Amino acid sequence: MYLLILFFPLFSTFFLGSFGFLLARRGSCFLVLVNITLSLFLSLINFFKYCMPGAIISIDSIFWFQNGLVNISWGILIDSVTSFMFLVVLIISFFVHLYSIEYLKTDPHLERFLCYLSLFTFFMLILISSSNFIQLFIGWEGVGLCSYLLISFWFTKTAANRAAIKALVINRFGDICLLLSIGYLLILTGSLEYLSQFAIIVYTTNITFYLLNEYNFLTIAMFFLFLGVMGKSAQFGLHTWLPDAMEGP
């Protein structure tokens, strides 16, 4: 069930990207609304039935790679926060899909826009349900890619292309900060898996290093993580791409 929550939006992306020209407008709208509704329905079941506060469900579906002591599996980690965020993302995504269908009802490329929108939803779900930082970074970069595609949707407009490139470039700051944070946490804990880090991190709060002054290792890692989130969410100083993004639908 948990994997279906993630993959229903991906099904929409695949079918719209591959067969959107056959489904046409009405079929594409029907397909994307059915899949996002099914994903939302399953997330509601997950929220009310399976994930009470304190419960954690970890699913490792595919072993990915091993580098020394670092083992990375492709999986999902469901707790009460993840369950709540599933609802937030999918409820908003459902209404964005509805609004987009009406807003772009006269656009000849509605199918392509819905394809991008479903892919955006999928990467958001990957971002919030990942069980390790590598998978989180894939969802993080996927959201950035979809932002570029959505902003430059009307790619025949020079302003739209410029706005998409500007968003992509400015968001690199957040990506670099996130990578630095991941690197610090890997050095600190020897793992990129959330559950391993949660178990180890309490023993690393007093580890410091010296560079002109004494700094707490964990504080520096969290500082770069905070800067990464600032970049992705267009906070003050890193928001200059956001007004230009209105060139997209």
Backbone bond lengths (Angstrom), bond angles and torsions (degrees), N, CA, C in turn:
res aa  C-N    CA-C-N  psi(-1)  N-CA   C-N-CA  omega(-1)  CA-C   N-CA-C  phi
1 M - - - 1.454 - - 1.529 111.56 -
2 Y 1.356 115.80 -41.26 1.459 119.46 -176.16 1.522 111.39 -65.04
3 L 1.329 116.02 -39.57 1.463 119.01 178.62 1.519 111.26 -67.45
4 L 1.331 117.47 -33.01 1.467 120.07 178.88 1.526 111.43 -65.92
5 I 1.336 117.06 -33.88 1.467 119.62 176.52 1.517 109.88 -56.37
6 L 1.332 115.67 -41.38 1.458 120.68 -179.35 1.522 112.22 -74.80
7 F 1.339 116.35 -40.54 1.468 118.79 -165.71 1.521 114.59 -91.75
8 F 1.312 120.05 -12.23 1.469 119.28 173.98 1.532 111.68 -59.11
9 P 1.359 118.85 -46.77 1.475 117.57 175.20 1.527 113.00 -62.00
10 L 1.340 117.56 -32.71 1.466 120.18 178.07 1.523 110.81 -67.99
11 F 1.347 117.04 -35.66 1.465 120.14 175.16 1.528 109.99 -58.60
12 S 1.321 115.76 -43.80 1.465 119.77 178.93 1.523 110.58 -59.73
13 T 1.332 115.93 -45.28 1.467 119.88 179.69 1.515 111.48 -59.91
14 F 1.327 116.60 -45.06 1.467 120.80 -177.80 1.529 111.50 -63.82
15 F 1.331 116.77 -48.71 1.463 119.54 -176.24 1.528 112.02 -70.76
16 L 1.335 116.46 -37.53 1.465 118.44 178.04 1.523 111.27 -69.70
17 G 1.341 116.19 -38.68 1.454 119.50 179.13 1.517 113.06 -70.24
18 S 1.332 116.86 -31.21 1.463 120.90 -176.49 1.524 113.21 -95.44
19 F 1.327 116.61 -38.71 1.469 120.06 -172.43 1.520 113.35 -127.21
20 G 1.352 116.97 17.54 1.457 119.91 -178.95 1.514 112.95 -58.43
21 F 1.334 116.23 -33.80 1.466 119.44 -179.67 1.528 111.32 -69.49
22 L 1.329 117.31 -23.18 1.464 120.75 177.07 1.533 111.26 -86.43
23 L 1.334 115.74 -36.24 1.465 119.76 -179.02 1.519 111.78 -71.14
24 A 1.328 116.19 -28.34 1.466 122.51 -177.89 1.527 109.99 64.44
25 R 1.317 115.57 -172.72 1.461 120.26 -172.18 1.529 112.58 -65.76
26 R 1.311 116.38 -51.28 1.467 119.11 -175.28 1.524 111.58 -65.63
27 G 1.316 117.04 -42.99 1.458 120.44 179.66 1.522 112.14 -65.11
28 S 1.330 116.70 -39.15 1.464 120.74 179.33 1.523 111.11 -65.02
29 C 1.323 116.64 -43.98 1.470 120.73 178.58 1.518 111.27 -62.32
30 F 1.330 115.57 -42.83 1.467 120.09 179.63 1.532 110.52 -62.95
31 L 1.328 116.47 -46.11 1.467 121.12 -178.05 1.522 111.55 -60.97
32 V 1.318 116.68 -47.74 1.459 119.58 -174.85 1.528 111.02 -69.22
33 L 1.330 117.67 -36.11 1.465 119.94 179.16 1.527 111.27 -70.73
34 V 1.321 117.65 -37.83 1.467 120.57 177.77 1.519 110.68 -63.10
35 N 1.335 116.61 -45.71 1.462 119.93 -177.32 1.528 112.24 -67.68
36 I 1.317 117.79 -41.89 1.461 119.41 -179.48 1.535 110.18 -69.71
37 T 1.344 117.04 -32.42 1.464 120.71 176.91 1.521 110.85 -68.09
38 L 1.336 117.31 -42.92 1.465 121.06 178.21 1.528 110.91 -62.61
39 S 1.316 116.38 -42.37 1.462 120.46 178.27 1.529 110.87 -63.11
40 L 1.329 116.88 -42.12 1.467 121.36 177.96 1.517 111.24 -65.14
41 F 1.330 117.27 -41.33 1.466 121.71 179.33 1.528 111.03 -61.68
42 L 1.342 117.00 -44.55 1.466 120.59 178.83 1.522 111.50 -66.40
43 S 1.331 117.05 -34.90 1.469 119.34 178.05 1.524 110.80 -67.66
44 L 1.329 117.20 -32.99 1.469 120.52 175.54 1.521 110.95 -65.84
45 I 1.340 116.89 -43.41 1.466 120.67 176.50 1.524 110.26 -60.42
46 N 1.322 115.78 -44.98 1.458 120.63 179.65 1.529 111.02 -60.58
47 F 1.318 116.53 -41.73 1.460 120.27 -176.18 1.526 111.76 -67.49
48 F 1.325 117.26 -44.34 1.467 120.34 -173.13 1.528 114.01 -88.21
49 K 1.328 118.29 -22.16 1.453 119.46 -172.56 1.516 114.15 -109.05
50 Y 1.314 117.07 -38.83 1.457 119.44 -168.03 1.520 115.05 -105.87
51 C 1.310 118.18 -32.74 1.464 119.37 -170.19 1.517 111.46 -113.37
52 M 1.316 116.06 79.85 1.444 121.16 172.38 1.537 108.17 -76.56
53 P 1.331 118.41 160.02 1.475 120.59 178.37 1.528 111.68 -54.45
54 G 1.318 115.81 130.06 1.455 121.31 -179.51 1.505 114.07 97.66
55 A 1.338 118.06 -19.41 1.462 121.14 179.77 1.522 110.03 -81.08
56 I 1.333 116.38 139.95 1.459 122.52 178.15 1.517 108.90 -131.18
57 I 1.308 115.99 128.56 1.460 122.02 176.81 1.523 107.73 -117.40
58 S 1.333 115.85 119.46 1.464 121.31 -179.65 1.519 108.96 -116.29
59 I 1.323 116.53 125.52 1.466 121.93 -179.50 1.528 108.20 -125.02
60 D 1.333 116.16 114.26 1.463 121.60 174.19 1.520 107.49 -100.71
61 S 1.326 116.27 106.03 1.459 119.97 -173.85 1.523 112.95 -89.97
62 I 1.336 118.03 -36.57 1.459 121.42 -175.99 1.520 108.83 -139.67
63 F 1.336 116.91 128.85 1.467 120.36 171.87 1.516 107.94 -73.44
64 W 1.344 116.65 131.07 1.449 121.10 -171.36 1.516 111.41 -100.51
65 F 1.333 117.62 -69.58 1.461 119.37 178.77 1.520 109.75 -158.22
66 Q 1.337 114.62 164.14 1.456 121.92 178.65 1.516 108.89 -131.75
67 N 1.317 116.13 133.23 1.459 122.10 177.37 1.523 107.84 -134.80
68 G 1.326 115.73 99.05 1.457 119.50 -174.60 1.516 110.28 67.72
69 L 1.326 115.68 -123.44 1.463 120.93 179.17 1.528 112.49 -90.32
70 V 1.324 116.76 -1.34 1.464 120.89 -177.05 1.533 109.30 -91.54
71 N 1.322 116.39 113.03 1.468 122.36 177.26 1.520 109.03 -108.76
72 I 1.316 116.70 129.49 1.454 121.39 -179.45 1.526 109.36 -121.60
73 S 1.324 116.22 124.42 1.462 122.74 174.93 1.517 109.10 -116.09
74 W 1.315 115.46 149.39 1.464 119.79 174.09 1.519 106.96 -86.90
75 G 1.309 115.78 112.43 1.457 119.42 -177.24 1.506 111.33 -157.07
76 I 1.322 115.10 -177.14 1.456 120.31 178.73 1.522 109.18 -128.79
77 L 1.315 114.87 149.41 1.455 122.41 178.82 1.522 107.81 -123.70
78 I 1.330 116.26 115.72 1.463 121.92 -176.34 1.519 109.34 -111.11
79 D 1.324 117.18 120.69 1.453 122.19 169.52 1.522 108.36 -132.42
80 S 1.316 117.73 -170.18 1.465 119.96 -175.64 1.530 111.48 -65.13
81 V 1.331 117.06 -35.40 1.468 120.20 179.18 1.528 110.40 -67.83
82 T 1.332 116.60 -45.19 1.463 120.72 178.59 1.527 111.03 -61.32
83 S 1.334 116.33 -42.41 1.461 119.96 179.39 1.523 111.60 -61.15
84 F 1.327 116.01 -41.77 1.465 119.87 177.81 1.525 110.93 -65.61
85 M 1.334 117.21 -42.40 1.459 120.66 -179.85 1.521 112.14 -67.30
86 F 1.337 117.64 -31.90 1.465 120.29 172.10 1.529 110.06 -54.85
87 L 1.329 115.30 -47.80 1.457 119.94 -179.33 1.522 111.63 -63.10
88 V 1.328 116.52 -45.01 1.466 120.61 -179.44 1.525 110.73 -59.08
89 V 1.328 116.39 -50.66 1.464 121.00 -177.32 1.523 111.29 -63.93
90 L 1.324 117.28 -44.90 1.463 120.17 -173.36 1.529 112.43 -75.84
91 I 1.323 117.68 -34.39 1.466 119.10 176.10 1.525 110.26 -65.20
92 I 1.337 115.97 -46.78 1.466 119.15 178.32 1.522 110.40 -63.31
93 S 1.326 116.80 -43.26 1.468 120.74 -179.18 1.524 111.18 -62.59
94 F 1.327 117.19 -38.64 1.463 120.49 179.20 1.525 111.04 -60.08
95 F 1.332 116.03 -46.24 1.469 118.90 -178.52 1.534 111.73 -73.45
96 V 1.336 117.09 -31.04 1.466 119.21 174.95 1.530 110.12 -65.23
97 H 1.323 117.20 -39.59 1.468 120.36 176.60 1.533 110.33 -62.21
98 L 1.326 115.90 -45.92 1.465 119.70 179.55 1.530 110.90 -60.05
99 Y 1.320 116.03 -46.88 1.459 120.50 -178.60 1.524 110.66 -63.23
100 S 1.339 116.45 -41.38 1.464 120.58 -177.70 1.522 112.01 -64.14
101 I 1.330 115.72 -38.06 1.469 119.60 179.73 1.522 110.48 -62.04
102 E 1.319 115.98 -39.79 1.460 119.49 179.46 1.525 111.28 -76.48
103 Y 1.338 116.10 -41.54 1.465 121.00 -175.94 1.527 111.72 -65.63
104 L 1.329 116.36 -36.40 1.468 120.99 -176.93 1.530 112.32 -106.68
105 K 1.316 116.36 26.94 1.458 119.42 -175.10 1.525 113.05 -62.88
106 T 1.333 117.61 -23.15 1.465 120.25 178.94 1.525 112.55 -100.61
107 D 1.334 117.21 -0.96 1.467 119.86 -179.54 1.528 109.76 -79.64
108 P 1.327 118.08 132.57 1.469 120.05 -177.92 1.526 113.90 -71.93
109 H 1.335 117.19 -9.99 1.467 120.40 -176.62 1.529 111.68 -117.31
110 L 1.301 116.72 33.86 1.464 121.01 179.44 1.520 111.29 -57.71
111 E 1.332 117.57 -38.46 1.461 121.18 -178.26 1.524 111.34 -59.15
112 R 1.323 116.54 -40.64 1.463 120.55 179.92 1.534 110.84 -66.88
113 F 1.327 116.57 -39.88 1.460 119.68 179.01 1.527 110.59 -64.13
114 L 1.319 117.96 -43.07 1.463 121.29 178.54 1.524 111.22 -64.86
115 C 1.327 116.32 -33.26 1.466 120.93 175.60 1.523 110.32 -62.11
116 Y 1.329 117.26 -47.46 1.472 121.42 178.16 1.522 110.91 -62.92
117 L 1.320 116.11 -40.73 1.462 120.71 -176.63 1.530 111.15 -66.08
118 S 1.333 116.74 -40.65 1.465 120.43 177.44 1.518 111.28 -66.40
119 L 1.337 116.16 -37.54 1.465 119.71 177.59 1.532 110.39 -65.94
120 F 1.325 116.75 -38.74 1.464 121.49 175.95 1.532 110.13 -58.72
121 T 1.340 116.40 -45.62 1.465 120.62 178.86 1.514 111.22 -61.25
122 F 1.326 116.91 -43.07 1.471 121.06 179.75 1.525 110.96 -59.81
123 F 1.326 117.70 -46.93 1.463 119.93 -178.66 1.526 111.50 -68.27
124 M 1.330 117.52 -31.74 1.460 119.39 174.43 1.529 110.86 -63.43
125 L 1.324 116.66 -41.43 1.464 120.88 178.65 1.527 111.43 -67.02
126 I 1.342 116.99 -38.04 1.464 120.51 174.90 1.531 110.12 -61.99
127 L 1.313 116.05 -42.27 1.467 121.68 -178.55 1.519 111.51 -59.18
128 I 1.327 117.62 -44.19 1.467 120.03 -173.31 1.522 113.29 -88.59
129 S 1.339 118.64 -14.19 1.465 120.34 -176.99 1.523 112.84 -109.95
130 S 1.336 118.32 1.86 1.453 120.70 -176.36 1.524 110.92 -63.96
131 S 1.330 115.40 151.77 1.456 120.66 -179.81 1.523 112.24 -102.21
132 N 1.329 116.61 -1.44 1.461 120.43 -179.79 1.530 109.03 -152.53
133 F 1.328 115.94 167.26 1.458 120.89 -174.59 1.526 112.90 -73.12
134 I 1.328 118.52 -27.40 1.463 120.24 178.18 1.523 110.08 -66.26
135 Q 1.320 115.83 -45.19 1.466 120.16 178.21 1.527 111.02 -66.19
136 L 1.329 116.15 -38.52 1.466 119.93 175.87 1.529 110.18 -59.46
137 F 1.333 116.95 -41.87 1.458 120.09 -178.52 1.523 111.53 -66.11
138 I 1.332 116.75 -33.36 1.473 119.85 175.86 1.528 110.10 -64.65
139 G 1.339 116.87 -45.30 1.460 119.60 175.98 1.515 111.69 -62.71
140 W 1.323 116.80 -38.61 1.471 123.69 178.87 1.528 110.60 -60.22
141 E 1.333 116.01 -48.59 1.464 120.53 179.97 1.526 111.70 -70.95
142 G 1.331 116.27 -33.41 1.466 119.48 177.21 1.514 112.23 -63.49
143 V 1.328 116.44 -39.78 1.468 120.62 176.34 1.529 110.32 -62.42
144 G 1.347 116.15 -40.80 1.459 119.77 177.45 1.519 112.40 -64.09
145 L 1.335 116.83 -41.17 1.462 121.17 177.71 1.525 110.83 -61.91
146 C 1.332 116.81 -45.17 1.470 120.43 -179.12 1.526 110.79 -66.41
147 S 1.326 117.61 -34.51 1.462 120.00 175.89 1.522 109.94 -60.99
148 Y 1.326 115.89 -43.01 1.469 120.30 177.84 1.527 110.46 -60.92
149 L 1.329 117.20 -45.66 1.462 121.08 -178.18 1.529 112.06 -65.30
150 L 1.324 116.52 -38.70 1.463 120.15 -178.58 1.529 111.70 -72.98
151 I 1.334 116.67 -39.62 1.466 119.50 179.59 1.528 110.54 -66.65
152 S 1.328 116.26 -38.20 1.474 120.51 -178.72 1.522 112.57 -93.61
153 F 1.335 116.58 21.72 1.474 120.32 -177.02 1.525 111.16 -55.43
154 W 1.340 116.70 -46.50 1.475 120.08 174.51 1.535 107.79 -86.05
155 F 1.322 115.65 73.13 1.470 120.97 -169.59 1.521 113.54 -71.39
156 T 1.318 117.58 -8.51 1.472 119.13 175.96 1.527 111.60 -78.11
157 K 1.338 117.19 -11.22 1.463 121.91 176.57 1.526 109.33 -90.29
158 T 1.313 116.91 123.16 1.460 121.11 179.29 1.527 111.44 -60.28
159 A 1.321 116.46 -39.04 1.465 120.74 -179.02 1.527 111.35 -62.85
160 A 1.327 116.80 -36.99 1.468 120.62 179.63 1.523 110.82 -67.17
161 N 1.331 117.02 -41.48 1.466 120.13 178.26 1.526 111.25 -65.20
162 R 1.321 116.41 -41.62 1.467 119.81 178.78 1.532 110.92 -63.91
163 A 1.326 116.52 -41.82 1.464 120.65 -179.59 1.531 110.83 -64.17
164 A 1.338 117.04 -39.70 1.465 120.78 179.89 1.523 110.98 -65.69
165 I 1.330 116.52 -43.14 1.461 120.37 178.76 1.526 110.41 -65.28
166 K 1.320 117.35 -40.47 1.469 121.37 178.67 1.529 110.62 -61.34
167 A 1.324 117.13 -43.53 1.465 121.03 178.53 1.523 110.50 -62.65
168 L 1.324 116.49 -42.12 1.457 121.15 -178.48 1.523 111.04 -64.95
169 V 1.323 116.97 -42.80 1.469 121.17 -177.53 1.525 111.26 -68.85
170 I 1.325 117.49 -46.69 1.465 120.32 -178.19 1.525 111.17 -65.11
171 N 1.324 116.53 -34.22 1.469 119.37 179.43 1.525 112.65 -70.36
172 R 1.355 117.42 -14.08 1.469 118.91 175.64 1.519 111.19 -61.09
173 F 1.334 117.49 -30.52 1.469 120.28 178.10 1.526 110.23 -59.49
174 G 1.337 116.11 -46.93 1.456 119.72 178.61 1.517 112.03 -64.14
175 D 1.331 116.93 -36.81 1.463 120.58 179.92 1.525 111.19 -65.76
176 I 1.340 116.81 -42.52 1.464 120.97 179.36 1.529 110.50 -63.40
177 C 1.327 116.51 -42.55 1.466 120.08 179.44 1.525 111.32 -64.42
178 L 1.329 116.77 -39.90 1.458 119.66 177.67 1.528 110.83 -63.96
179 L 1.335 117.27 -42.71 1.460 120.61 178.51 1.532 111.43 -62.05
180 L 1.330 116.51 -40.17 1.468 119.83 177.03 1.525 110.76 -62.78
181 S 1.320 116.58 -41.62 1.456 120.75 178.21 1.525 111.34 -63.11
182 I 1.332 116.66 -43.60 1.469 120.96 178.51 1.530 109.95 -61.94
183 G 1.340 116.28 -42.15 1.455 119.79 178.66 1.517 112.50 -62.22
184 Y 1.326 117.18 -43.97 1.457 121.28 177.55 1.527 111.25 -60.94
185 L 1.332 117.11 -43.80 1.462 120.65 -179.17 1.523 111.63 -67.20
186 L 1.343 116.79 -34.46 1.466 120.38 176.94 1.525 110.50 -65.31
187 I 1.334 116.68 -43.75 1.471 120.56 177.57 1.527 110.26 -63.58
188 L 1.316 116.04 -39.05 1.460 121.68 -174.48 1.523 112.40 -72.38
189 T 1.339 117.19 -41.23 1.469 121.28 -172.41 1.527 113.48 -111.08
190 G 1.331 117.30 -18.87 1.461 119.86 -177.76 1.504 113.44 75.42
191 S 1.332 117.17 13.98 1.463 120.95 -178.42 1.520 109.62 -148.63
192 L 1.332 114.93 156.85 1.461 121.06 173.67 1.523 111.83 -114.25
193 E 1.330 116.64 -1.21 1.462 121.21 178.51 1.520 109.42 -80.78
194 Y 1.334 116.95 134.34 1.461 120.65 -177.42 1.537 113.00 -57.89
195 L 1.334 116.79 -48.64 1.465 119.33 -175.19 1.518 111.48 -62.97
196 S 1.319 116.81 -38.17 1.469 119.79 177.12 1.520 110.62 -66.43
197 Q 1.323 116.55 -42.14 1.458 119.86 179.44 1.525 111.66 -65.53
198 F 1.341 117.16 -40.12 1.468 120.11 178.66 1.528 110.80 -60.56
199 A 1.345 116.23 -36.08 1.465 120.23 -178.18 1.528 111.82 -75.22
200 I 1.338 116.79 -32.38 1.464 121.13 -174.20 1.519 112.44 -90.85
201 I 1.327 117.41 -30.68 1.465 121.81 -166.90 1.525 113.13 -60.47
202 V 1.335 117.44 -28.97 1.472 120.11 -178.46 1.528 111.45 -66.15
203 Y 1.344 117.21 -20.58 1.468 120.67 -179.02 1.528 111.82 -94.80
204 T 1.333 117.20 3.45 1.470 119.95 -175.48 1.528 112.86 -116.48
205 T 1.326 116.96 7.16 1.470 119.46 -172.96 1.522 113.09 -67.79
206 N 1.338 117.65 -20.21 1.469 120.44 -176.72 1.525 112.75 -104.19
207 I 1.338 118.34 6.32 1.462 120.78 -179.95 1.524 109.07 -76.75
208 T 1.305 116.85 128.21 1.464 121.66 -177.29 1.532 110.09 -127.95
209 F 1.319 115.78 165.31 1.456 121.56 171.18 1.523 107.99 -138.92
210 Y 1.319 115.17 162.48 1.467 119.96 -173.97 1.525 109.63 -117.10
211 L 1.331 116.35 124.39 1.460 123.13 173.95 1.533 106.82 -146.79
212 L 1.320 115.73 89.80 1.462 123.91 -172.31 1.519 111.95 68.66
213 N 1.317 115.83 -26.94 1.457 122.38 177.09 1.523 107.87 -151.76
214 E 1.309 116.93 169.57 1.460 120.36 179.82 1.527 109.84 -90.15
215 Y 1.338 115.87 130.66 1.462 121.00 -178.69 1.520 109.61 -127.84
216 N 1.311 114.98 145.01 1.457 120.86 174.25 1.524 109.30 -80.54
217 F 1.319 117.16 127.74 1.461 122.28 -175.46 1.522 111.51 -60.35
218 L 1.335 116.35 -45.11 1.460 120.65 -177.33 1.517 111.37 -67.38
219 T 1.336 116.79 -36.78 1.463 120.39 178.45 1.531 111.01 -62.66
220 I 1.333 116.86 -42.11 1.461 120.94 178.85 1.523 110.47 -63.78
221 A 1.341 117.01 -42.12 1.467 120.67 179.09 1.526 110.80 -61.51
222 M 1.335 116.85 -43.49 1.458 120.21 -179.98 1.529 111.64 -70.24
223 F 1.328 116.77 -31.34 1.462 120.66 177.47 1.528 110.73 -63.36
224 F 1.329 117.19 -45.88 1.462 120.35 178.58 1.529 111.37 -68.10
225 L 1.338 117.19 -34.59 1.466 120.13 175.71 1.527 110.49 -63.04
226 F 1.333 116.30 -40.93 1.467 121.14 178.08 1.528 110.99 -63.74
227 L 1.343 117.13 -42.28 1.462 120.31 177.85 1.524 111.19 -63.87
228 G 1.319 116.66 -37.23 1.458 119.90 177.32 1.513 112.14 -61.92
229 V 1.319 116.11 -44.01 1.471 120.42 178.55 1.528 110.33 -66.10
230 M 1.321 117.38 -37.20 1.471 120.49 176.87 1.528 110.90 -59.52
231 G 1.338 115.30 -43.18 1.460 118.94 179.70 1.512 112.46 -65.34
232 K 1.326 116.82 -42.34 1.471 119.97 -177.61 1.517 111.74 -69.66
233 S 1.337 117.45 -33.85 1.464 120.28 -176.50 1.520 113.05 -97.08
234 A 1.334 117.03 11.83 1.469 123.01 173.35 1.524 112.56 56.29
235 Q 1.340 115.42 49.69 1.460 119.69 176.51 1.529 110.18 -75.61
236 F 1.323 115.87 171.98 1.461 121.85 -173.58 1.527 111.40 -53.01
237 G 1.320 116.04 130.87 1.451 122.40 -177.18 1.510 112.89 96.73
238 L 1.340 116.63 -26.17 1.465 121.84 178.94 1.530 110.47 -121.62
239 H 1.321 115.29 23.42 1.458 121.05 -174.02 1.530 112.81 -102.60
240 T 1.326 117.88 0.88 1.466 119.89 -168.54 1.527 113.27 -65.78
241 W 1.352 116.55 -19.21 1.460 118.53 178.53 1.530 112.82 -80.08
242 L 1.339 115.77 -19.25 1.462 119.39 -170.70 1.537 113.61 -66.62
243 P 1.345 120.49 -45.21 1.474 118.45 178.03 1.528 112.58 -60.92
244 D 1.334 116.94 -38.10 1.461 120.25 179.18 1.527 111.97 -66.92
245 A 1.339 115.95 -25.20 1.459 119.57 -178.49 1.529 112.51 -65.32
246 M 1.325 117.33 -14.23 1.452 120.78 177.77 1.534 112.15 -67.57
247 E 1.334 117.38 -6.00 1.461 120.93 173.23 1.517 111.60 -66.12
248 G 1.333 116.00 -22.73 1.464 120.02 175.37 1.513 110.83 -86.72
249 P 1.326 117.98 164.51 1.470 120.90 -178.94 1.520 112.90 -61.77
